[in-house]
Amino acid sequence: MAAITASMVAELRGKTDAPMMECKRALTEAEGDMARAEELLRVKLGSKAGKAAARITAEGVVAVAMEGNVGSMIEVNCETDFVTKNDSFLALANAAAGLIARHAPADVAALGALEYAQDGFGPTLEDVRKGLIGKIGENMSFRRFKRFASGAQLASYLHGTRIGVVVEFEGDAVAAKDVAMHVAAMKPVALTSAEVPANLVERERSVAAAKAAEDAAVATAAGKAVQSAEIVAKRVEGGVQKFLKEVSLFNQQFVKNDKLTVEQMLKAASTTVKSFTLYVVGEGIEKKVDDFAAEVAAQVAAAKQPS
């Protein structure tokens, strides 16, 4: 069996908000498989275990540049929140966004090779990045970017510097801006239910089925009647359909008027949204958890002591 370390417990707790000992039990049952342990917690604890799944775990900023119907969005990471307020770091991020819009680099390496000078550093963007690392004393990197040049109209929204959204649309600019703000708040994963990635749908179906099986086991243990397989199947599918509505943009209740779905709002505004892109700083990046891991280790050790 894989050894369950304090840092693994800390990582799972950070993803799920579940109690530490529940995290340890789930990891033990999953034999150290983090994804499986997270799924077990969702089955056991329901929605509580997923509330922190998108927790921001790295520092940095999102920058956007728009030049007519051409635009870009980039995430630039650093080590501490302090640096995200540094004028030179912000200038670097905004310059990178502008360079992407104007020059369409193929990747991060090509972006770094573009001509740019700042704070006495240059002649390339990569030279400026390296120079600022030495000047500020903290590592920083260009993590990901996207350029928009399909010919559609563009709307963008930045929630501070940590969440960025770009919407490609045709129609009313105000309605499109409202959609961008909605995406930042509600974080859909696709435009429609049909476009939700299959792996997310299957995972939700698996969780719903496991939850139904656990409910049946509890009912059996309590001597209560167990629902038929047909009813259970309908419950599982109902849960999946509810999930699809919750994560698809057009089906979500519009944040500025919950009597309308986003699709209904757009129809009323004679506006068509073709795509959206959402960046959340640090999504999927784990911070160091050394101190928290020590705390977890101490509590795990204490729990093993005889009372």
C-alpha positions in Angstrom: 0.0 0.0 0.0 1.2 3.5 -0.8 2.4 5.6 2.1 0.0 8.4 3.0 2.0 11.5 3.7 1.0 14.6 5.5 1.5 16.7 2.4 -0.9 14.4 0.5 -3.5 14.9 3.2 -2.9 18.7 3.0 -3.3 18.7 -0.8 -6.6 16.8 -0.6 -7.9 19.0 2.1 -7.0 22.1 0.0 -8.9 20.7 -2.9 -12.0 19.6 -1.0 -12.3 21.5 2.3 -13.0 18.1 3.9 -11.8 17.4 7.5 -8.2 16.2 7.7 -9.0 12.8 9.1 -11.6 12.2 6.4 -9.0 13.1 3.8 -6.6 10.6 5.4 -9.2 7.9 5.4 -10.1 8.6 1.7 -6.4 8.5 0.7 -5.9 5.3 2.5 -9.0 3.7 0.8 -7.8 5.0 -2.5 -4.3 3.7 -1.9 -2.8 7.1 -2.4 -4.7 7.9 -5.7 -5.5 11.6 -5.3 -8.2 11.7 -7.9 -9.9 8.6 -6.5 -9.7 10.0 -3.0 -11.4 13.2 -4.1 -14.1 11.2 -5.7 -14.6 9.1 -2.5 -15.0 12.3 -0.5 -17.6 13.7 -2.9 -19.6 10.5 -2.5 -19.3 10.6 1.2 -19.7 14.4 1.8 -21.7 15.5 -1.2 -21.2 19.0 -2.5 -19.2 20.2 0.5 -16.2 18.3 -0.8 -16.2 20.2 -4.1 -16.5 23.8 -2.9 -12.8 24.4 -2.9 -11.9 22.5 -6.1 -11.1 25.7 -7.9 -9.2 27.3 -5.1 -6.4 29.6 -6.4 -3.1 28.0 -5.4 -0.5 30.3 -7.1 0.1 34.0 -7.4 0.1 36.1 -10.6 -2.1 38.2 -12.9 -4.2 37.9 -15.9 -3.8 40.6 -18.6 -5.9 41.4 -21.7 -5.1 43.4 -24.8 -7.7 44.4 -27.4 -7.0 46.0 -30.7 -10.2 46.1 -32.7 -11.4 42.5 -33.4 -8.0 41.1 -32.5 -7.2 40.4 -28.8 -5.3 38.3 -26.4 -5.3 37.1 -22.8 -2.3 35.9 -20.8 -1.6 34.5 -17.3 1.7 35.5 -15.8 2.7 33.8 -12.6 4.9 34.9 -9.7 5.7 33.6 -6.2 3.9 36.0 -3.9 0.9 38.3 -3.9 3.3 41.2 -3.1 4.8 41.0 -6.6 1.4 41.1 -8.3 1.2 44.8 -7.2 4.6 45.6 -8.5 4.5 48.2 -11.3 7.3 46.5 -13.3 5.6 43.1 -13.1 2.3 44.5 -14.2 4.0 46.4 -17.1 5.6 43.1 -18.2 2.2 41.3 -18.1 0.4 44.0 -20.1 3.3 44.3 -22.6 3.2 40.5 -23.2 -0.6 40.7 -23.8 0.0 43.5 -26.4 2.8 41.6 -28.1 0.6 38.5 -28.5 -2.2 40.5 -30.1 0.1 42.2 -32.5 2.5 39.3 -33.4 0.6 36.0 -32.9 3.5 34.0 -31.3 3.1 30.2 -31.6 4.0 29.5 -28.0 5.7 30.8 -24.8 9.2 30.4 -26.3 8.2 32.5 -29.4 6.6 35.1 -27.2 9.8 35.5 -25.2 11.8 36.0 -28.4 9.7 39.1 -29.4 11.4 42.5 -29.2 10.7 44.4 -26.0 12.7 46.6 -23.6 11.7 47.7 -20.1 13.5 48.9 -16.9 16.8 48.9 -18.7 16.5 45.2 -19.8 16.1 43.8 -23.3 16.2 43.5 -26.2 13.6 40.7 -26.0 10.7 40.0 -23.7 12.5 37.0 -22.2 15.5 39.2 -21.4 13.2 41.6 -19.6 11.6 38.7 -17.7 15.1 37.4 -16.6 16.2 40.9 -15.7 13.1 41.5 -13.5 13.7 38.2 -11.7 17.1 39.5 -10.6 15.7 43.0 -9.8 12.7 41.9 -7.9 14.2 38.8 -6.4 11.3 36.5 -7.3 10.7 34.0 -10.1 8.0 34.8 -12.7 6.8 33.0 -15.8 4.5 33.3 -18.7 2.2 30.3 -18.1 -0.4 30.4 -20.9 -2.0 32.7 -23.4 -4.6 32.8 -26.2 -5.0 35.1 -29.2 -8.4 35.9 -30.6 -8.6 36.8 -34.3 -11.6 34.9 -35.7 -13.2 38.2 -37.0 -15.9 38.1 -34.3 -16.5 41.0 -32.0 -14.6 40.8 -28.7 -15.7 41.6 -25.1 -13.5 41.2 -22.1 -13.8 41.4 -18.3 -11.1 41.4 -15.6 -12.1 40.8 -12.0 -9.2 42.6 -10.4 -6.1 40.9 -11.9 -6.9 37.3 -10.9 -9.8 36.4 -13.2 -10.0 37.2 -16.9 -12.7 36.5 -19.5 -12.8 37.1 -23.2 -16.0 36.5 -25.2 -16.3 36.2 -29.0 -19.7 37.4 -30.1 -21.9 39.1 -32.7 -24.5 41.7 -31.6 -24.8 44.0 -28.6 -21.6 44.9 -26.8 -23.3 45.6 -23.5 -24.9 42.1 -23.5 -21.6 40.5 -24.4 -19.8 42.4 -21.5 -22.5 41.1 -19.2 -21.8 37.6 -20.3 -18.1 38.1 -19.7 -18.9 39.2 -16.1 -21.3 36.3 -15.7 -18.6 33.8 -16.8 -16.2 35.3 -14.2 -18.7 34.8 -11.5 -20.3 31.4 -12.4 -17.3 29.7 -14.2 -19.1 27.6 -16.8 -17.1 24.9 -18.6 -18.8 25.0 -21.9 -21.4 27.0 -24.0 -24.0 24.2 -24.0 -24.7 20.9 -22.2 -23.6 19.0 -25.4 -20.2 20.6 -25.3 -19.3 19.7 -21.7 -16.2 17.5 -21.8 -17.1 13.8 -21.7 -14.7 13.0 -18.9 -16.5 15.5 -16.6 -19.9 14.0 -17.5 -18.7 10.5 -16.8 -17.1 11.5 -13.6 -20.3 13.1 -12.4 -22.2 10.0 -13.4 -19.8 7.8 -11.5 -20.1 10.0 -8.4 -23.9 10.0 -8.6 -24.0 6.2 -9.0 -21.6 5.7 -6.0 -23.7 8.0 -3.9 -26.9 6.1 -4.8 -25.1 2.8 -3.9 -24.1 4.2 -0.6 -27.6 5.4 0.1 -28.9 1.9 -0.7 -26.4 0.4 1.7 -27.5 2.7 4.5 -31.1 1.9 3.8 -30.4 -1.8 3.9 -28.5 -1.5 7.2 -31.4 0.4 8.7 -33.9 -2.2 7.5 -35.6 0.2 5.1 -36.8 -0.5 1.6 -34.3 -0.1 -1.2 -35.2 1.8 -4.3 -35.5 -0.2 -7.5 -32.7 -0.2 -10.1 -35.0 1.7 -12.5 -35.6 4.5 -9.9 -31.9 4.6 -9.0 -30.9 4.9 -12.7 -33.4 7.8 -13.1 -31.9 9.5 -10.0 -28.4 9.1 -11.4 -29.4 10.5 -14.8 -31.3 13.3 -13.1 -28.2 14.3 -11.2 -26.1 14.3 -14.4 -28.6 16.5 -16.2 -28.7 18.9 -13.2 -24.9 19.1 -13.4 -24.9 19.8 -17.1 -27.3 22.7 -16.6 -25.2 24.1 -13.8 -21.9 24.1 -15.8 -23.1 25.1 -19.3 -23.2 28.8 -20.0 -26.5 29.1 -21.9 -28.4 27.0 -19.3 -27.2 29.0 -16.3 -29.4 31.5 -14.6 -28.2 35.0 -15.6 -26.5 36.6 -12.6 -28.1 40.0 -13.3 -31.6 38.6 -13.7 -32.2 35.1 -12.4 -35.6 35.0 -14.0 -33.7 34.5 -17.3 -31.1 32.0 -18.5 -28.1 33.4 -20.3 -29.5 32.0 -23.5 -32.8 33.9 -23.0 -31.0 37.1 -22.1 -28.9 36.9 -25.3 -31.9 36.2 -27.5 -33.7 39.3 -26.1 -30.6 41.3 -26.9 -30.3 39.8 -30.4 -26.7 38.7 -29.5 -24.9 35.5 -30.3 -22.0 34.3 -28.2 -19.6 32.1 -30.2 -17.1 31.2 -27.5 -15.7 32.3 -24.2 -12.3 31.8 -22.5 -11.8 32.0 -18.8 -8.5 32.2 -17.0 -8.2 32.0 -13.2 -4.8 32.7 -11.8 -3.1 29.6 -10.4 -5.7 27.2 -11.6 -4.2 23.8 -11.2 -1.0 25.0 -9.6 -0.2 23.9 -6.1 1.6 26.2 -3.6 4.1 25.0 -1.2 2.3 23.6 1.9 5.2 22.9 4.1 3.9 24.6 7.2 0.4 23.2 6.8 1.8 19.8 6.2 3.6 19.9 9.5 0.3 20.9 11.2 -1.4 17.9 9.5 1.3 15.6 10.5 1.0 16.7 14.1 -2.7 16.1 14.2 -2.5 12.8 12.5 0.2 11.7 15.0 -2.0 12.9 17.8 -5.0 10.9 16.5 -2.9 7.7 16.7 -2.2 8.2 20.4 -4.3 6.1 22.7 -6.9 8.1 24.6 
